[in-house]
Amino acid sequence: MRLLMMLILALMITSVVGILGVQMFGGSKSDKPPPVIQQPEPK
């Protein structure tokens, strides 16, 4: 029973850390505009 509780707690912690990591990476990407890909004009 104690093992199950510790497993659930570990899963909760990893999910919170994963969400925070995704938000941090997403925030750092949104600071800069996406690079514009220059395409040659069709002739």
PQR file with spaces between the fields and no chain letter, atoms N, CA, C, O and H, PARSE charges and radii, in Angstrom:
ATOM       1  N    MET     1       0.833   -1.209    0.000 -0.4000 1.5000
ATOM       2  CA   MET     1       0.000    0.000    0.000 -0.0000 2.0000
ATOM       3  C    MET     1       0.865    1.256    0.000  0.5500 1.7000
ATOM       4  O    MET     1       0.596    2.220   -0.717 -0.5500 1.4000
ATOM       5  N    ARG     2       1.930    1.216    0.840 -0.4000 1.5000
ATOM       6  CA   ARG     2       2.822    2.377    0.907 -0.0000 2.0000
ATOM       7  C    ARG     2       3.551    2.569   -0.428  0.5500 1.7000
ATOM       8  O    ARG     2       3.795    3.697   -0.857 -0.5500 1.4000
ATOM       9  H    ARG     2       2.149    0.432    1.422  0.4000 1.0000
ATOM      10  N    LEU     3       3.892    1.461   -1.069 -0.4000 1.5000
ATOM      11  CA   LEU     3       4.578    1.529   -2.366 -0.0000 2.0000
ATOM      12  C    LEU     3       3.675    2.195   -3.402  0.5500 1.7000
ATOM      13  O    LEU     3       4.139    3.004   -4.205 -0.5500 1.4000
ATOM      14  H    LEU     3       3.694    0.545   -0.721  0.4000 1.0000
ATOM      15  N    LEU     4       2.400    1.858   -3.385 -0.4000 1.5000
ATOM      16  CA   LEU     4       1.451    2.445   -4.329 -0.0000 2.0000
ATOM      17  C    LEU     4       1.325    3.946   -4.111  0.5500 1.7000
ATOM      18  O    LEU     4       1.255    4.713   -5.071 -0.5500 1.4000
ATOM      19  H    LEU     4       2.023    1.200   -2.733  0.4000 1.0000
ATOM      20  N    MET     5       1.297    4.367   -2.844 -0.4000 1.5000
ATOM      21  CA   MET     5       1.199    5.799   -2.523 -0.0000 2.0000
ATOM      22  C    MET     5       2.435    6.542   -3.031  0.5500 1.7000
ATOM      23  O    MET     5       2.325    7.629   -3.598 -0.5500 1.4000
ATOM      24  H    MET     5       1.353    3.744   -2.063  0.4000 1.0000
ATOM      25  N    MET     6       3.606    5.949   -2.823 -0.4000 1.5000
ATOM      26  CA   MET     6       4.842    6.602   -3.273 -0.0000 2.0000
ATOM      27  C    MET     6       4.893    6.661   -4.800  0.5500 1.7000
ATOM      28  O    MET     6       5.396    7.633   -5.364 -0.5500 1.4000
ATOM      29  H    MET     6       3.695    5.067   -2.362  0.4000 1.0000
ATOM      30  N    LEU     7       4.378    5.634   -5.468 -0.4000 1.5000
ATOM      31  CA   LEU     7       4.351    5.623   -6.928 -0.0000 2.0000
ATOM      32  C    LEU     7       3.447    6.730   -7.466  0.5500 1.7000
ATOM      33  O    LEU     7       3.809    7.440   -8.404 -0.5500 1.4000
ATOM      34  H    LEU     7       3.970    4.845   -5.009  0.4000 1.0000
ATOM      35  N    ILE     8       2.257    6.869   -6.855 -0.4000 1.5000
ATOM      36  CA   ILE     8       1.331    7.929   -7.281 -0.0000 2.0000
ATOM      37  C    ILE     8       1.953    9.298   -7.040  0.5500 1.7000
ATOM      38  O    ILE     8       1.847   10.188   -7.884 -0.5500 1.4000
ATOM      39  H    ILE     8       1.963    6.292   -6.092  0.4000 1.0000
ATOM      40  N    LEU     9       2.601    9.467   -5.892 -0.4000 1.5000
ATOM      41  CA   LEU     9       3.238   10.748   -5.573 -0.0000 2.0000
ATOM      42  C    LEU     9       4.343   11.068   -6.578  0.5500 1.7000
ATOM      43  O    LEU     9       4.470   12.211   -7.019 -0.5500 1.4000
ATOM      44  H    LEU     9       2.687    8.744   -5.207  0.4000 1.0000
ATOM      45  N    ALA    10       5.137   10.068   -6.940 -0.4000 1.5000
ATOM      46  CA   ALA    10       6.213   10.268   -7.911 -0.0000 2.0000
ATOM      47  C    ALA    10       5.641   10.647   -9.280  0.5500 1.7000
ATOM      48  O    ALA    10       6.188   11.514   -9.962 -0.5500 1.4000
ATOM      49  H    ALA    10       5.034    9.140   -6.582  0.4000 1.0000
ATOM      50  N    LEU    11       4.555   10.009   -9.678 -0.4000 1.5000
ATOM      51  CA   LEU    11       3.925   10.339  -10.961 -0.0000 2.0000
ATOM      52  C    LEU    11       3.397   11.768  -10.955  0.5500 1.7000
ATOM      53  O    LEU    11       3.518   12.480  -11.952 -0.5500 1.4000
ATOM      54  H    LEU    11       4.110    9.305   -9.124  0.4000 1.0000
ATOM      55  N    MET    12       2.817   12.186   -9.848 -0.4000 1.5000
ATOM      56  CA   MET    12       2.306   13.562   -9.747 -0.0000 2.0000
ATOM      57  C    MET    12       3.446   14.568   -9.864  0.5500 1.7000
ATOM      58  O    MET    12       3.319   15.578  -10.556 -0.5500 1.4000
ATOM      59  H    MET    12       2.719   11.608   -9.038  0.4000 1.0000
ATOM      60  N    ILE    13       4.564   14.291   -9.183 -0.4000 1.5000
ATOM      61  CA   ILE    13       5.704   15.211   -9.212 -0.0000 2.0000
ATOM      62  C    ILE    13       6.281   15.293  -10.621  0.5500 1.7000
ATOM      63  O    ILE    13       6.587   16.382  -11.106 -0.5500 1.4000
ATOM      64  H    ILE    13       4.667   13.470   -8.621  0.4000 1.0000
ATOM      65  N    THR    14       6.432   14.137  -11.282 -0.4000 1.5000
ATOM      66  CA   THR    14       6.994   14.150  -12.635 -0.0000 2.0000
ATOM      67  C    THR    14       6.071   14.879  -13.614  0.5500 1.7000
ATOM      68  O    THR    14       6.546   15.564  -14.520 -0.5500 1.4000
ATOM      69  H    THR    14       6.183   13.252  -10.888  0.4000 1.0000
ATOM      70  N    SER    15       4.756   14.736  -13.436 -0.4000 1.5000
ATOM      71  CA   SER    15       3.826   15.427  -14.335 -0.0000 2.0000
ATOM      72  C    SER    15       3.905   16.936  -14.128  0.5500 1.7000
ATOM      73  O    SER    15       3.872   17.694  -15.097 -0.5500 1.4000
ATOM      74  H    SER    15       4.370   14.181  -12.700  0.4000 1.0000
ATOM      75  N    VAL    16       4.008   17.379  -12.880 -0.4000 1.5000
ATOM      76  CA   VAL    16       4.117   18.821  -12.595 -0.0000 2.0000
ATOM      77  C    VAL    16       5.415   19.365  -13.170  0.5500 1.7000
ATOM      78  O    VAL    16       5.427   20.429  -13.790 -0.5500 1.4000
ATOM      79  H    VAL    16       4.035   16.763  -12.092  0.4000 1.0000
ATOM      80  N    VAL    17       6.510   18.634  -12.965 -0.4000 1.5000
ATOM      81  CA   VAL    17       7.810   19.077  -13.497 -0.0000 2.0000
ATOM      82  C    VAL    17       7.767   19.129  -15.026  0.5500 1.7000
ATOM      83  O    VAL    17       8.317   20.047  -15.633 -0.5500 1.4000
ATOM      84  H    VAL    17       6.500   17.770  -12.461  0.4000 1.0000
ATOM      85  N    GLY    18       7.117   18.150  -15.642 -0.4000 1.5000
ATOM      86  CA   GLY    18       7.011   18.135  -17.102 -0.0000 2.0000
ATOM      87  C    GLY    18       6.213   19.316  -17.619  0.5500 1.7000
ATOM      88  O    GLY    18       6.591   19.933  -18.614 -0.5500 1.4000
ATOM      89  H    GLY    18       6.669   17.404  -15.149  0.4000 1.0000
ATOM      90  N    ILE    19       5.107   19.637  -16.950 -0.4000 1.5000
ATOM      91  CA   ILE    19       4.289   20.778  -17.378 -0.0000 2.0000
ATOM      92  C    ILE    19       5.082   22.075  -17.227  0.5500 1.7000
ATOM      93  O    ILE    19       5.058   22.924  -18.118 -0.5500 1.4000
ATOM      94  H    ILE    19       4.800   19.136  -16.142  0.4000 1.0000
ATOM      95  N    LEU    20       5.784   22.229  -16.100 -0.4000 1.5000
ATOM      96  CA   LEU    20       6.579   23.445  -15.888 -0.0000 2.0000
ATOM      97  C    LEU    20       7.689   23.544  -16.933  0.5500 1.7000
ATOM      98  O    LEU    20       7.970   24.631  -17.438 -0.5500 1.4000
ATOM      99  H    LEU    20       5.803   21.539  -15.377  0.4000 1.0000
ATOM     100  N    GLY    21       8.320   22.419  -17.259 -0.4000 1.5000
ATOM     101  CA   GLY    21       9.384   22.428  -18.268 -0.0000 2.0000
ATOM     102  C    GLY    21       8.854   22.832  -19.622  0.5500 1.7000
ATOM     103  O    GLY    21       9.504   23.600  -20.332 -0.5500 1.4000
ATOM     104  H    GLY    21       8.092   21.536  -16.849  0.4000 1.0000
ATOM     105  N    VAL    22       7.690   22.336  -19.999 -0.4000 1.5000
ATOM     106  CA   VAL    22       7.093   22.685  -21.287 -0.0000 2.0000
ATOM     107  C    VAL    22       6.753   24.169  -21.318  0.5500 1.7000
ATOM     108  O    VAL    22       6.965   24.825  -22.338 -0.5500 1.4000
ATOM     109  H    VAL    22       7.162   21.712  -19.422  0.4000 1.0000
ATOM     110  N    GLN    23       6.229   24.711  -20.222 -0.4000 1.5000
ATOM     111  CA   GLN    23       5.883   26.130  -20.170 -0.0000 2.0000
ATOM     112  C    GLN    23       7.136   26.984  -20.276  0.5500 1.7000
ATOM     113  O    GLN    23       7.128   28.016  -20.947 -0.5500 1.4000
ATOM     114  H    GLN    23       6.056   24.179  -19.394  0.4000 1.0000
ATOM     115  N    MET    24       8.230   26.560  -19.610 -0.4000 1.5000
ATOM     116  CA   MET    24       9.466   27.338  -19.677 -0.0000 2.0000
ATOM     117  C    MET    24      10.023   27.348  -21.097  0.5500 1.7000
ATOM     118  O    MET    24      10.420   28.400  -21.597 -0.5500 1.4000
ATOM     119  H    MET    24       8.237   25.722  -19.065  0.4000 1.0000
ATOM     120  N    PHE    25      10.055   26.190  -21.750 -0.4000 1.5000
ATOM     121  CA   PHE    25      10.568   26.126  -23.117 -0.0000 2.0000
ATOM     122  C    PHE    25       9.661   26.900  -24.066  0.5500 1.7000
ATOM     123  O    PHE    25      10.150   27.587  -24.962 -0.5500 1.4000
ATOM     124  H    PHE    25       9.732   25.335  -21.344  0.4000 1.0000
ATOM     125  N    GLY    26       8.360   26.798  -23.884 -0.4000 1.5000
ATOM     126  CA   GLY    26       7.420   27.526  -24.733 -0.0000 2.0000
ATOM     127  C    GLY    26       7.563   29.030  -24.558  0.5500 1.7000
ATOM     128  O    GLY    26       7.468   29.778  -25.531 -0.5500 1.4000
ATOM     129  H    GLY    26       7.963   26.240  -23.156  0.4000 1.0000
ATOM     130  N    GLY    27       7.790   29.484  -23.328 -0.4000 1.5000
ATOM     131  CA   GLY    27       7.954   30.913  -23.071 -0.0000 2.0000
ATOM     132  C    GLY    27       9.224   31.453  -23.713  0.5500 1.7000
ATOM     133  O    GLY    27       9.223   32.561  -24.250 -0.5500 1.4000
ATOM     134  H    GLY    27       7.868   28.877  -22.537  0.4000 1.0000
ATOM     135  N    SER    28      10.316   30.676  -23.663 -0.4000 1.5000
ATOM     136  CA   SER    28      11.567   31.148  -24.243 -0.0000 2.0000
ATOM     137  C    SER    28      11.462   31.216  -25.767  0.5500 1.7000
ATOM     138  O    SER    28      12.107   32.057  -26.393 -0.5500 1.4000
ATOM     139  H    SER    28      10.317   29.776  -23.227  0.4000 1.0000
ATOM     140  N    LYS    29      10.658   30.343  -26.366 -0.4000 1.5000
ATOM     141  CA   LYS    29      10.500   30.378  -27.823 -0.0000 2.0000
ATOM     142  C    LYS    29       9.609   31.547  -28.263  0.5500 1.7000
ATOM     143  O    LYS    29       9.819   32.122  -29.331 -0.5500 1.4000
ATOM     144  H    LYS    29      10.134   29.660  -25.857  0.4000 1.0000
ATOM     145  N    SER    30       8.626   31.891  -27.444 -0.4000 1.5000
ATOM     146  CA   SER    30       7.675   32.926  -27.845 -0.0000 2.0000
ATOM     147  C    SER    30       8.297   34.326  -27.745  0.5500 1.7000
ATOM     148  O    SER    30       7.738   35.282  -28.282 -0.5500 1.4000
ATOM     149  H    SER    30       8.456   31.424  -26.576  0.4000 1.0000
ATOM     150  N    ASP    31       9.446   34.463  -27.065 -0.4000 1.5000
ATOM     151  CA   ASP    31      10.084   35.776  -26.952 -0.0000 2.0000
ATOM     152  C    ASP    31      10.570   36.272  -28.315  0.5500 1.7000
ATOM     153  O    ASP    31      10.474   37.462  -28.614 -0.5500 1.4000
ATOM     154  H    ASP    31       9.901   33.686  -26.628  0.4000 1.0000
ATOM     155  N    LYS    32      11.085   35.370  -29.130 -0.4000 1.5000
ATOM     156  CA   LYS    32      11.610   35.758  -30.447 -0.0000 2.0000
ATOM     157  C    LYS    32      10.607   35.354  -31.528  0.5500 1.7000
ATOM     158  O    LYS    32       9.995   34.290  -31.437 -0.5500 1.4000
ATOM     159  H    LYS    32      11.163   34.403  -28.887  0.4000 1.0000
ATOM     160  N    PRO    33      10.435   36.190  -32.542 -0.5600 1.5000
ATOM     161  CA   PRO    33       9.535   35.798  -33.637  0.2800 2.0000
ATOM     162  C    PRO    33      10.134   34.643  -34.423  0.5500 1.7000
ATOM     163  O    PRO    33      11.358   34.526  -34.496 -0.5500 1.4000
ATOM     164  N    PRO    34       9.311   33.790  -35.012 -0.5600 1.5000
ATOM     165  CA   PRO    34       9.850   32.668  -35.787  0.2800 2.0000
ATOM     166  C    PRO    34      10.612   33.166  -37.010  0.5500 1.7000
ATOM     167  O    PRO    34      10.220   34.157  -37.627 -0.5500 1.4000
ATOM     168  N    PRO    35      11.694   32.484  -37.360 -0.5600 1.5000
ATOM     169  CA   PRO    35      12.475   32.936  -38.523  0.2800 2.0000
ATOM     170  C    PRO    35      11.665   32.831  -39.808  0.5500 1.7000
ATOM     171  O    PRO    35      10.954   31.852  -40.033 -0.5500 1.4000
ATOM     172  N    VAL    36      11.787   33.863  -40.651 -0.4000 1.5000
ATOM     173  CA   VAL    36      11.056   33.870  -41.911 -0.0000 2.0000
ATOM     174  C    VAL    36      11.879   33.131  -42.951  0.5500 1.7000
ATOM     175  O    VAL    36      13.050   33.447  -43.165 -0.5500 1.4000
ATOM     176  H    VAL    36      12.364   34.658  -40.468  0.4000 1.0000
ATOM     177  N    ILE    37      11.273   32.156  -43.591 -0.4000 1.5000
ATOM     178  CA   ILE    37      11.981   31.370  -44.608 -0.0000 2.0000
ATOM     179  C    ILE    37      11.852   32.108  -45.942  0.5500 1.7000
ATOM     180  O    ILE    37      10.749   32.304  -46.451 -0.5500 1.4000
ATOM     181  H    ILE    37      10.322   31.899  -43.417  0.4000 1.0000
ATOM     182  N    GLN    38      12.979   32.508  -46.491 -0.4000 1.5000
ATOM     183  CA   GLN    38      12.982   33.235  -47.758 -0.0000 2.0000
ATOM     184  C    GLN    38      12.862   32.238  -48.906  0.5500 1.7000
ATOM     185  O    GLN    38      13.703   31.354  -49.072 -0.5500 1.4000
ATOM     186  H    GLN    38      13.876   32.349  -46.078  0.4000 1.0000
ATOM     187  N    GLN    39      11.811   32.398  -49.685 -0.4000 1.5000
ATOM     188  CA   GLN    39      11.616   31.521  -50.839 -0.0000 2.0000
ATOM     189  C    GLN    39      11.869   32.327  -52.116  0.5500 1.7000
ATOM     190  O    GLN    39      11.411   33.464  -52.235 -0.5500 1.4000
ATOM     191  H    GLN    39      11.128   33.117  -49.550  0.4000 1.0000
ATOM     192  N    PRO    40      12.593   31.743  -53.063 -0.5600 1.5000
ATOM     193  CA   PRO    40      12.836   32.474  -54.315  0.2800 2.0000
ATOM     194  C    PRO    40      11.529   32.679  -55.095  0.5500 1.7000
ATOM     195  O    PRO    40      10.654   31.813  -55.116 -0.5500 1.4000
ATOM     196  N    GLU    41      11.428   33.832  -55.723 -0.4000 1.5000
ATOM     197  CA   GLU    41      10.208   34.133  -56.478 -0.0000 2.0000
ATOM     198  C    GLU    41      10.138   33.266  -57.733  0.5500 1.7000
ATOM     199  O    GLU    41      11.150   33.078  -58.407 -0.5500 1.4000
ATOM     200  H    GLU    41      12.139   34.535  -55.707  0.4000 1.0000
ATOM     201  N    PRO    42       8.967   32.742  -58.053 -0.5600 1.5000
ATOM     202  CA   PRO    42       8.864   31.935  -59.279  0.2800 2.0000
ATOM     203  C    PRO    42       9.019   32.792  -60.529  0.5500 1.7000
ATOM     204  O    PRO    42       8.514   33.913  -60.580 -0.5500 1.4000
ATOM     205  N    LYS    43       9.705   32.275  -61.522 -0.4000 1.5000
ATOM     206  CA   LYS    43       9.959   33.047  -62.745 -0.0000 2.0000
ATOM     207  C    LYS    43       8.873   32.777  -63.793  0.5500 1.7000
ATOM     208  O    LYS    43       8.918   33.338  -64.887 -0.5500 1.4000
ATOM     209  H    LYS    43      10.115   31.364  -61.480  0.4000 1.0000
